[in-house]
Amino acid sequence: MSSVPWNAVISCLGIHGHGEKALKLFNEMLVEGVKPDHVTFVSLLSACSHSGLVDEGQWCFRMMQEEYGIKPSLKHYGCMVDLLGRAGHLEMAYNVIKNMPIQPDASVWGALLGACRIHGNYELSTFASDRLFEVEPENVGYYVLLSNIYANVGKWEDLDKVRSLARNRGLRKTPGWSSIEVNNKVDVFYTGNQTHPKCEEIYNELKVLTTKMKSLGYIPDLSFVLQDVEDDEKEHMLTSHSERLAIAFGIISTPPKSTIRIFKNLRVCGDCHNATKFISRITEREIIVRDSNRFHHFKDGICSCGDYW
């Protein structure tokens, strides 16, 4: 029996944040006598990473080699770095890279840099980014990620250097946008959008939501603003992120408590992720956001990703 359909479902469960279900399905696969292949373990390790299942992921990595004789590829190592890094085990993640028998590529170093962003490790992020810019100097996303890290710790001079480096290499950040379909019509929002016909209603809705969010304990994470401006201006910039504009439009354009579905071309920012949890609770809606990394199902103040993405 082919492993292909099993791999596909395991992968789908993983990107939706159902790591434990993915592991359960893997066990059912073994019971059915289906032999896992290298793709199976990429999907499984990714599922563990997206759900924070560190012990289970390490078990899968060992099983792959010891029981099935599968030699880890760059994708497997990248998943392991991602798994450990997301969970805060940055030293362990770095040790995986140091002990790899093959040369790490951009995906491996990128996983480490992403973990540094989550956990605010300035020193290791600088080292990882240096390696990244050696192996994949044309990927503007890594420059943006490093800029986020520097902004988080207030290293504005370093941030300016990263921007200058990107400009000198002719790189430009991909503009972030979010789309929503309402009544068979797709509306696309860019950060700071002021041209939508319902612009005034959208920003009024966001103002009301922000007040309610703060009463429930929401604190804006200003580190996601990459400009050295006053805090009030940073908060306004966060409020006008594309995903938040799309969500507010969905709220004022659809029946109460109905599901809102958003597509975002980039990774959802950490502050918008937190804000959307609050909004789902306040509005009693399920909000589904498909970003460049995975699906996020927000409901009752909780996201299906468990804050691992």
C-alpha distance (Angstrom), angle and dihedral (degrees) to the residues before:
residue distance angle dihedral
M1 . . .
S2 3.81 . .
S3 3.79 121.0 .
V4 3.82 92.1 -149.7
P5 3.85 99.2 93.1
W6 3.80 90.9 43.2
N7 3.79 91.0 50.8
A8 3.80 91.1 50.2
V9 3.80 94.2 53.2
I10 3.82 92.9 44.0
S11 3.80 88.6 52.4
C12 3.82 92.4 49.2
L13 3.79 91.8 49.5
G14 3.79 89.2 50.7
I15 3.80 97.6 53.5
H16 3.80 89.5 48.1
G17 3.81 90.9 54.5
H18 3.80 98.0 -108.2
G19 3.79 98.2 130.3
E20 3.79 95.9 151.6
K21 3.81 91.3 51.4
A22 3.81 88.8 50.0
L23 3.81 90.2 54.2
K24 3.79 91.1 47.3
L25 3.80 90.7 51.7
F26 3.81 89.7 48.7
N27 3.80 89.8 55.6
E28 3.81 89.9 49.1
M29 3.79 87.9 51.1
L30 3.80 90.6 55.9
V31 3.81 92.0 46.9
E32 3.82 88.8 53.6
G33 3.78 88.6 55.9
V34 3.80 96.1 -112.5
K35 3.79 112.2 148.4
P36 3.82 113.5 -134.2
D37 3.80 118.9 -131.2
H38 3.80 134.3 -161.3
V39 3.83 91.2 -80.4
T40 3.80 90.5 54.6
F41 3.78 91.1 58.4
V42 3.81 94.2 45.2
S43 3.81 88.2 55.3
L44 3.79 92.2 43.8
L45 3.80 95.6 47.8
S46 3.80 90.1 47.1
A47 3.81 90.2 51.2
C48 3.80 90.7 51.1
S49 3.80 90.3 48.4
H50 3.80 93.8 51.7
S51 3.81 90.7 50.2
G52 3.81 99.4 41.5
L53 3.81 93.6 -115.7
V54 3.80 97.0 151.7
D55 3.81 100.2 161.7
E56 3.78 92.1 45.4
G57 3.79 91.6 48.8
Q58 3.79 92.6 51.1
W59 3.80 89.1 48.9
C60 3.81 90.7 53.0
F61 3.81 91.4 48.5
R62 3.81 91.0 53.6
M63 3.80 93.5 43.1
M64 3.79 91.5 51.9
Q65 3.79 91.0 58.9
E66 3.80 103.6 31.5
E67 3.82 100.9 40.5
Y68 3.80 103.1 27.4
G69 3.79 102.3 27.0
I70 3.79 92.8 -129.1
K71 3.78 112.4 158.7
P72 3.82 110.6 -138.0
S73 3.79 115.0 -109.8
L74 3.79 127.8 -156.6
K75 3.81 88.6 -90.4
H76 3.81 91.5 56.4
Y77 3.80 92.1 48.2
G78 3.79 90.4 46.8
C79 3.80 89.9 54.0
M80 3.80 91.3 50.1
V81 3.81 92.6 50.3
D82 3.80 88.8 48.0
L83 3.82 92.1 47.5
L84 3.80 94.9 51.0
G85 3.79 95.4 37.1
R86 3.80 96.1 51.5
A87 3.80 89.0 51.4
G88 3.80 91.2 54.1
H89 3.81 97.6 -105.0
L90 3.80 93.2 126.7
E91 3.79 95.9 154.2
M92 3.80 90.8 51.9
A93 3.80 90.0 47.5
Y94 3.80 90.9 51.7
N95 3.81 90.7 47.9
V96 3.81 89.2 55.6
I97 3.80 88.1 57.2
K98 3.81 93.8 45.7
N99 3.80 91.8 51.1
M100 3.81 97.2 45.3
P101 3.82 112.1 123.3
I102 3.81 89.3 -146.7
Q103 3.79 131.4 57.3
P104 3.83 110.8 -89.8
D105 3.78 115.2 -121.0
A106 3.80 132.1 -152.3
S107 3.80 93.8 -81.4
V108 3.81 90.9 58.6
W109 3.80 95.4 46.7
G110 3.80 89.1 41.4
A111 3.80 90.7 56.5
L112 3.80 89.5 53.3
L113 3.81 92.3 47.4
G114 3.80 90.4 50.1
A115 3.79 90.0 52.8
C116 3.81 89.7 50.1
R117 3.81 88.0 55.4
I118 3.79 92.2 52.4
H119 3.80 94.4 47.9
G120 3.81 100.2 32.1
N121 3.81 99.0 -119.8
Y122 3.80 102.9 164.4
E123 3.82 99.0 177.0
L124 3.79 97.3 48.8
S125 3.81 91.7 42.7
T126 3.81 90.8 58.2
F127 3.80 91.0 51.2
A128 3.82 93.4 46.0
S129 3.80 92.8 47.7
D130 3.82 91.5 51.9
R131 3.80 88.7 56.6
L132 3.81 91.0 45.2
F133 3.78 93.9 52.0
E134 3.81 88.3 52.6
V135 3.81 96.3 53.4
E136 3.83 100.6 31.9
P137 3.82 110.4 15.7
E138 3.83 94.6 160.9
N139 3.82 98.1 61.8
V140 3.80 104.7 104.0
G141 3.81 91.3 -170.5
Y142 3.80 91.4 73.6
Y143 3.81 91.5 53.4
V144 3.80 89.2 52.4
L145 3.80 91.3 48.1
L146 3.80 92.1 51.3
S147 3.81 89.7 46.6
N148 3.80 88.8 55.4
I149 3.79 90.4 53.2
Y150 3.81 92.9 49.9
A151 3.81 91.5 47.0
N152 3.79 89.8 51.1
V153 3.82 91.7 59.1
G154 3.81 95.8 36.0
K155 3.81 95.8 -110.2
W156 3.80 93.6 148.3
E157 3.82 95.7 159.8
D158 3.80 90.7 53.5
L159 3.80 89.4 47.0
D160 3.81 90.5 53.7
K161 3.81 89.8 50.8
V162 3.81 90.9 53.5
R163 3.80 90.9 49.7
S164 3.81 91.0 48.8
L165 3.79 90.7 49.5
A166 3.80 90.9 52.0
R167 3.81 92.2 47.1
N168 3.81 92.2 48.8
R169 3.79 88.7 54.1
G170 3.80 91.0 51.3
L171 3.79 94.2 -112.1
R172 3.79 124.3 148.0
K173 3.78 128.2 -169.7
T174 3.79 114.5 -109.7
P175 3.82 107.2 -114.3
G176 3.78 111.7 -113.7
W177 3.79 118.1 -124.7
S178 3.78 138.1 169.7
S179 3.79 129.0 -157.1
I180 3.78 135.1 -160.1
E181 3.80 131.0 -175.3
V182 3.81 116.8 -137.7
N183 3.81 122.9 171.2
N184 3.81 91.7 -9.5
K185 3.79 91.8 -54.9
V186 3.81 123.7 111.1
D187 3.80 117.4 -141.8
V188 3.81 118.9 -165.5
F189 3.80 122.0 -156.3
Y190 3.78 129.1 -164.3
T191 3.79 124.1 -163.0
G192 3.79 110.4 -79.5
N193 3.82 92.4 12.1
Q194 3.81 110.9 -179.9
T195 3.81 101.0 165.6
H196 3.81 103.6 72.4
P197 3.84 114.0 115.1
K198 3.81 89.5 -124.1
C199 3.79 94.6 42.7
E200 3.82 94.9 124.1
E201 3.81 92.8 49.0
I202 3.81 91.2 47.5
Y203 3.80 94.7 53.2
N204 3.81 91.6 43.7
E205 3.80 89.3 53.4
L206 3.80 90.7 49.4
K207 3.80 90.4 50.0
V208 3.81 91.2 53.7
L209 3.80 91.8 44.9
T210 3.81 93.0 49.3
T211 3.81 91.2 53.2
K212 3.81 90.9 50.9
M213 3.81 91.5 44.8
K214 3.79 92.4 53.4
S215 3.80 90.9 50.4
L216 3.82 86.8 58.1
G217 3.81 93.8 50.0
Y218 3.79 104.6 -87.4
I219 3.81 113.2 155.2
P220 3.83 116.5 -173.8
D221 3.80 112.8 -120.0
L222 3.78 100.0 -134.7
S223 3.81 92.5 -174.6
F224 3.80 88.1 84.0
V225 3.81 90.0 69.1
L226 3.80 110.5 87.7
Q227 3.80 96.4 -160.3
D228 3.79 126.3 90.8
V229 3.82 95.5 -128.6
E230 3.81 136.7 127.0
D231 3.80 117.6 -65.7
D232 3.82 93.4 -113.9
E233 3.78 89.9 56.2
K234 3.81 91.2 47.2
E235 3.80 90.5 53.1
H236 3.80 91.1 50.3
M237 3.81 90.2 50.5
L238 3.80 91.1 52.3
T239 3.79 91.4 50.3
S240 3.80 90.6 54.8
H241 3.82 96.0 54.0
S242 3.79 111.5 132.8
E243 3.81 97.2 -113.6
R244 3.79 91.6 52.9
L245 3.80 92.0 49.8
A246 3.81 90.4 50.6
I247 3.80 92.2 48.8
A248 3.80 92.5 49.4
F249 3.80 90.1 49.3
G250 3.79 89.1 51.0
I251 3.80 91.4 51.5
I252 3.80 94.7 52.3
S253 3.83 93.4 41.3
T254 3.81 103.8 46.8
P255 3.82 135.7 56.9
P256 3.83 117.0 -83.0
K257 3.81 115.7 -83.8
S258 3.82 93.1 10.0
T259 3.81 120.0 136.4
I260 3.80 119.1 -92.6
R261 3.81 120.0 -151.5
I262 3.79 121.5 -162.4
F263 3.80 131.9 -178.6
K264 3.82 118.7 -157.3
N265 3.79 123.2 -172.2
L266 3.83 94.2 -148.7
R267 3.78 135.0 40.6
V268 3.80 111.2 -70.8
C269 3.80 110.8 -108.7
G270 3.79 118.9 -112.5
D271 3.79 95.1 -116.6
C272 3.81 93.1 49.7
H273 3.80 88.7 48.3
N274 3.79 90.3 54.5
A275 3.81 92.3 43.4
T276 3.80 91.9 51.2
K277 3.79 90.1 55.8
F278 3.80 89.0 56.3
I279 3.81 92.3 44.7
S280 3.81 92.1 52.3
R281 3.78 89.1 53.6
I282 3.81 95.5 45.6
T283 3.81 95.7 46.3
E284 3.83 95.6 36.5
R285 3.78 89.6 -130.1
E286 3.76 135.8 132.1
I287 3.79 108.6 -123.5
I288 3.80 117.5 -164.8
V289 3.79 117.2 -163.6
R290 3.79 121.6 -174.9
D291 3.80 107.6 -164.5
S292 3.81 129.4 172.4
N293 3.78 90.9 -82.5
R294 3.81 109.3 40.7
F295 3.80 148.3 -41.2
H296 3.80 118.7 -69.2
H297 3.80 118.4 -159.7
F298 3.81 109.8 -165.6
K299 3.79 117.6 -166.6
D300 3.82 133.8 153.1
G301 3.80 91.1 -5.4
I302 3.81 95.0 -52.8
C303 3.80 131.6 104.1
S304 3.78 122.8 -145.1
C305 3.81 89.9 -130.6
G306 3.80 91.6 65.8
D307 3.82 86.1 -134.1
Y308 3.82 90.4 -62.0
W309 3.79 109.8 121.7
